[in-house]
Amino acid sequence: MSVASVAALRTAGSGRRRGAGSQQTGLNGGRFLMMQRRELVTKAGIALAVSCSMATSPASANGAAQGLEILPFKADGYNFWTWRGRRIHYVEQGAGRPVVLIHGFGASAFHWRYNIPELAKKYKVYAIDLLGFGWSEKALVDYEATIWMEQVSDFLREIVKEPAVLVGNSLGGFTTLFTATEVPELVRGVVLLNSAGQFADPNKPAAAPAEEEEGGSALSRYIVQPLKEAFQRVVLGLLFWQSKQPARVEKVYIDPSNVDDYLVGSITAPAADPNAGEVYYRLMSRFMSNQSRYTLDRLLGKMSCPLLLLWGDLDPWVGPAKAARIQEFYADTAVVHLQAGHCPHDEAPEQANRALLEWLAALDARAKSAEPSLQTV
C-alpha cells in the first residue's frame, strides 16, 4: 500500500487540479469546496512525505544480489500479541540488547526484510506492525498520534521488558520520537530514517480564531462538516482503491525489475482486509491533519537519549535539510547521509545496516563506560 499510495496520490491530485473551476461559483459553497481541495492536496503531500515509496533508488532489490540475507515472507505472519483486545503482529529474532524497528505509513514489519537478519546477528531484534497496518488488526478506532505511541510503549513493557533502541522510518520515526519522550526509562537510543513530523511554524497560531468560531456554528455542524466528510470520503476512497492495485507498485518504481512478489505481497495483502478502506480514511482524515499538535521541536525538546539520523538524501519529500535542522536543534545527534530515497533501509540496506551497527556498537561502549567500575565503587 505504501508504494502504491504515491502513484495514487499523484493521479488524484492532478485530477483535482484539472477539474477545479466552473462549478465553484457559489459564495460559501464554492469557497468551502475550494478550501477542501487545497486541504486534501496538502494532506496528499503529507502522506507522500510519510509513505515509504522506495521509488527513488534501484538499490532495494539488490540486497539479495549483494549477498544479504532476507527475512522469509510468511503469509500468516510471525508472532502475535494482544494489545487492548487487538491483535498485533511482530517479528522477533536474535539475542542480546533489544532493538525495535517501526515501519512507515502503509508498510509493515516485512519492510525491514534486509535489516532484521543482519541486526539479529548481534542484537535481539523486534519489528512491530502498528495498529491498522500490516498484519496487525485493522481496528476501527480514532487514529490520533497518541495511539501508536501508547502501543509501542506497552510493547516495550510487555514484550521487550527492558530498555531498547527504537528505529523508525517515516511515520515510524515520528512514533519513535513520541515514545522516547513519554517513556524515557524504556528507550536508550533513537534512530530516525527520513522521519515524518513537522517543526512548529512560529508565524502560525495553534488554532485560528476564525476556525474556532466556524467549528461551533450551526452552519459548520449541519452543512460544512457533512460536506467536508463526504468530499473526503469520495477522494480518499478513490486514493485507497488506486493504492491497493498491484500494477501501481511497478509504475512507481524507476526500474520495474526491482518489484518482486515479496514486496507486492507485503504491500497489497493488508489492503485486502475488509476494514482497510475505513482505516485508511480515518488515518488520512484525522492523524495526517493533526500532526501540528506534536511538532518535532516539542518532541526533541523533551527527549534525553542519543539520536542517530540515517538519512536518504534523495528523498523528494523529506530531504537532507530536515536532518540538518534536527541536528541543529538536538545536540546529541549523529548523522549518516545515504544516497537513497525515503526508505534508505530498503533502498540501500548494506550501507544502512553498516551505519546502524556501528552506531549501536558506539552506544553500547558509551553505556559501558558510564557504568561504575569496581575501583570507583
C-alpha positions in Angstrom: 0.0 0.0 0.0 2.8 2.4 0.7 4.4 2.3 -2.7 1.1 2.4 -4.5 -0.1 5.3 -2.4 2.5 7.5 -4.1 1.1 7.0 -7.6 -2.5 7.1 -6.4 -2.0 10.4 -4.7 -0.2 11.9 -7.7 -3.0 10.8 -10.0 -5.8 12.0 -7.8 -4.0 15.3 -7.1 -3.5 16.1 -10.8 -7.2 15.1 -11.5 -8.4 17.5 -8.9 -6.4 20.4 -10.3 -7.7 19.8 -13.8 -11.3 19.7 -12.6 -11.3 22.9 -10.5 -13.1 25.9 -11.7 -16.5 26.1 -13.3 -18.8 24.6 -10.6 -17.2 26.5 -7.8 -19.1 29.8 -8.3 -21.3 29.9 -5.2 -20.1 32.1 -2.4 -19.9 29.9 0.7 -20.2 26.6 -1.1 -17.6 27.5 -3.7 -15.2 28.9 -1.1 -15.7 25.8 1.1 -15.1 23.3 -1.7 -12.0 25.2 -2.9 -10.7 25.1 0.7 -11.3 21.4 0.9 -9.4 20.8 -2.4 -6.4 22.7 -1.0 -6.7 20.8 2.3 -6.8 17.4 0.5 -3.9 18.4 -1.7 -1.9 19.3 1.5 -2.8 16.0 3.1 -1.7 14.2 0.0 1.6 15.9 0.2 1.9 14.9 3.9 1.0 11.4 3.0 3.7 11.4 0.4 6.2 12.6 3.0 5.3 9.7 5.3 4.8 7.0 2.7 7.6 4.5 2.2 7.8 5.0 -1.6 11.0 3.0 -2.1 11.0 4.5 -5.5 14.0 6.8 -5.8 16.8 4.3 -5.9 17.1 0.9 -7.6 19.2 -0.4 -4.7 16.4 -2.0 -2.7 16.1 -5.1 -4.9 19.9 -5.6 -5.0 20.2 -6.8 -1.4 19.9 -10.4 -2.2 22.3 -10.0 -5.2 24.8 -8.4 -2.8 24.6 -11.5 -0.6 22.3 -10.0 2.1 20.1 -12.5 4.0 16.4 -11.7 3.7 13.6 -12.2 6.2 11.4 -15.1 5.0 8.0 -13.9 4.0 5.2 -15.6 5.8 1.7 -15.0 4.6 0.3 -15.8 8.1 2.8 -13.6 9.9 5.2 -14.4 12.7 4.2 -13.6 16.2 1.0 -12.0 17.6 0.4 -10.0 20.8 -2.9 -8.9 22.1 -3.0 -5.2 23.0 -6.1 -3.7 24.4 -8.1 -6.6 22.8 -6.5 -6.0 19.4 -4.3 -8.5 17.5 -0.8 -7.1 16.9 1.8 -8.7 14.7 5.6 -8.6 15.3 8.8 -10.4 14.3 11.4 -11.4 16.8 14.9 -12.7 16.0 18.4 -12.8 17.6 19.7 -12.4 21.1 21.3 -9.5 23.0 20.3 -6.0 23.8 16.9 -5.2 22.1 16.4 -3.1 19.0 12.8 -2.4 17.9 12.1 -1.5 14.3 9.0 0.6 13.4 7.8 0.8 9.8 6.4 3.8 7.9 2.9 4.6 6.6 1.4 1.7 4.7 4.3 -0.6 5.3 4.8 -3.5 7.8 7.4 -5.4 9.7 8.3 -7.1 6.4 9.6 -3.8 5.1 12.7 -4.5 7.3 13.4 -7.6 5.3 17.1 -6.8 4.6 17.8 -5.4 8.1 16.3 -7.9 10.6 18.6 -10.9 9.8 21.8 -8.7 9.8 20.9 -6.9 13.1 19.9 -10.1 14.7 23.5 -11.4 14.5 24.3 -9.1 17.4 21.1 -7.9 18.9 17.6 -9.1 19.9 15.5 -7.6 17.1 11.8 -6.9 17.1 9.8 -5.4 14.2 6.2 -4.5 15.0 3.2 -3.7 12.8 1.5 -0.6 14.1 -2.3 -0.9 14.7 -4.1 -0.5 11.4 -1.1 -1.6 9.3 0.4 -4.8 8.0 -0.7 -8.0 9.7 -2.0 -6.1 12.8 -5.7 -5.7 13.3 -7.4 -3.0 11.2 -9.2 -1.7 14.2 -12.0 1.0 13.6 -10.7 3.5 16.2 -9.7 7.1 16.1 -6.1 7.2 14.8 -4.6 10.0 16.8 -0.8 10.2 17.1 -1.0 9.0 20.7 -2.4 5.6 19.8 0.9 4.3 18.2 3.0 5.9 21.0 0.9 4.0 23.5 1.1 0.8 21.5 4.9 0.9 21.3 5.3 1.9 24.9 3.2 -1.1 26.0 5.1 -3.4 23.6 8.3 -2.3 25.4 6.8 -3.1 28.8 5.1 -6.3 28.0 7.2 -8.0 25.2 10.6 -6.4 25.2 10.8 -5.9 29.0 14.0 -3.9 29.1 15.2 -0.6 27.6 15.6 -0.7 23.9 16.9 1.2 20.9 14.0 2.4 18.8 14.5 2.6 15.0 11.7 4.3 12.9 11.2 5.2 9.3 8.8 8.0 8.2 5.6 7.6 10.3 7.5 5.1 12.4 10.2 7.7 13.1 7.6 10.1 14.4 6.2 7.3 16.6 9.7 6.5 17.8 10.3 10.1 18.9 7.0 10.4 20.6 7.6 7.2 22.5 11.0 8.3 23.6 9.6 11.4 25.2 6.8 9.7 27.0 8.7 6.6 28.4 12.4 7.7 28.5 13.2 4.9 31.0 12.3 2.3 28.3 14.3 3.9 25.4 18.1 4.1 25.4 18.6 5.4 21.9 16.6 6.6 18.9 17.3 6.2 15.2 15.3 8.1 12.6 15.2 7.3 8.9 13.6 10.2 7.0 11.2 10.8 9.8 7.7 12.3 9.4 6.8 15.2 11.6 7.0 19.0 11.3 8.7 21.8 13.1 6.3 24.4 14.5 5.7 27.4 12.3 6.4 30.4 14.6 4.2 32.6 12.3 1.1 30.3 12.5 -1.1 30.1 15.7 -2.1 26.8 17.0 -5.8 27.4 16.2 -7.0 30.4 14.2 -9.9 32.2 15.9 -12.0 32.1 12.7 -11.7 28.3 12.6 -12.7 28.0 16.2 -15.8 30.1 15.6 -16.7 28.2 12.5 -16.3 24.9 14.4 -19.1 25.8 16.8 -21.6 27.3 14.4 -24.8 25.7 13.1 -23.6 26.2 9.6 -20.5 24.2 10.4 -22.3 21.4 12.2 -25.1 20.8 9.7 -23.6 21.9 6.3 -19.8 22.4 6.3 -18.8 19.4 8.3 -21.1 16.9 6.5 -19.9 18.3 3.1 -16.3 18.1 4.2 -16.6 14.5 5.3 -18.5 13.5 2.1 -15.8 15.1 0.0 -13.0 13.5 1.9 -14.6 10.1 1.7 -15.0 10.2 -2.1 -11.4 11.4 -2.7 -9.8 9.2 -0.1 -11.9 6.2 -1.3 -10.5 6.7 -4.8 -7.0 7.0 -3.5 -7.3 3.9 -1.4 -8.7 1.9 -4.3 -5.8 3.0 -6.5 -3.3 2.4 -3.8 -4.0 -1.3 -3.5 -3.7 -2.2 -7.2 -0.6 -4.3 -7.7 0.1 -2.6 -11.1 0.6 0.6 -9.2 3.7 -0.8 -7.5 5.5 -1.4 -10.7 4.6 2.1 -12.1 6.1 3.8 -9.1 9.5 2.1 -9.4 12.1 3.6 -11.7 13.3 0.0 -12.5 10.3 -2.4 -12.6 12.7 -5.3 -12.1 13.1 -4.2 -8.5 9.5 -5.2 -7.8 9.2 -8.8 -6.6 6.4 -10.9 -5.2 7.7 -10.3 -1.7 7.3 -6.6 -2.0 4.0 -6.6 -3.7 2.5 -9.1 -1.3 3.7 -7.2 1.8 2.0 -4.1 0.4 -1.2 -5.3 -1.1 -2.2 -8.2 1.3 -3.0 -6.0 4.2 -5.1 -3.7 2.0 -7.5 -6.7 1.3 -8.7 -6.6 4.9 -12.5 -5.7 5.0 -11.7 -2.7 7.3 -8.7 -1.5 5.5 -10.5 1.2 3.5 -12.1 2.7 6.6 -8.8 2.6 8.4 -7.2 4.4 5.5 -9.9 7.1 5.7 -9.5 7.6 9.4 -5.7 7.8 9.1 -5.8 10.4 6.4 -8.6 12.5 7.7 -7.5 12.6 11.4 -3.9 11.8 12.1 -2.4 13.4 8.9 -4.2 16.7 9.6 -3.3 16.8 13.3 0.5 16.4 13.2 0.9 20.1 14.1 -0.2 19.2 17.7 3.0 17.2 18.2 5.8 19.1 16.5 9.4 17.9 16.2 10.7 20.8 18.3 8.3 19.9 21.0 9.3 16.2 21.0 13.0 16.8 20.6 12.8 19.3 23.5 11.6 16.5 25.8 14.0 13.8 24.6 17.1 12.8 26.5 18.8 9.9 24.8 21.3 9.7 21.9 19.9 10.2 18.4 21.1 8.8 15.0 19.8 10.1 11.7 20.1 7.7 8.8 19.0 10.0 6.0 18.3 9.2 2.4 19.4 12.4 0.7 17.5 11.6 -2.5 14.1 11.7 -0.8 11.9 14.1 -2.8 9.7 14.9 0.2 11.9 14.8 3.3 15.3 15.9 2.2 18.7 16.5 4.0 17.7 20.0 5.1 15.3 18.4 7.6 18.1 16.2 9.0 20.3 19.3 9.3 17.6 21.2 11.2 17.1 18.3 13.6 20.8 18.1 14.3 21.0 21.8 14.9 18.1 21.6 17.3 19.2 18.4 19.2 22.9 18.4 20.3 23.3 14.6 20.9 22.8 13.7 17.3 24.9 11.8 14.8 24.1 11.9 11.1 24.8 9.5 8.3 23.8 10.6 4.8 22.9 7.8 2.3 22.4 8.0 -1.4 18.9 6.7 -1.2 15.3 7.9 -1.1 12.6 7.9 1.6 13.3 4.4 2.9 17.1 4.0 3.0 16.9 0.8 5.0 15.3 -1.0 2.0 16.9 1.1 -0.8 20.5 0.9 0.5 20.4 -1.9 3.0 24.1 -2.7 3.2 25.0 0.9 3.9 22.1 1.4 6.3 23.0 -1.8 8.2 26.6 -0.9 8.5 26.0 2.6 9.8 23.4 1.4 12.2 25.6 -1.4 13.6 28.5 1.0 14.1 26.3 3.5 15.9 24.9 0.7 18.1 28.3 -0.5 19.0 29.4 3.0 20.0 26.2 3.4 22.0 27.0 0.1 23.8 30.5 1.3 24.5 29.2 4.6 25.8 26.8 2.9 28.2 29.5 0.6 29.4 31.9 3.4 30.1 29.2 5.1 32.1 28.8 2.1 34.4 30.5 2.4 37.8 33.7 0.2 37.9 34.9 -1.8 40.9 37.5 0.9 41.5 35.0 3.7 41.8 32.5 1.8 44.0 
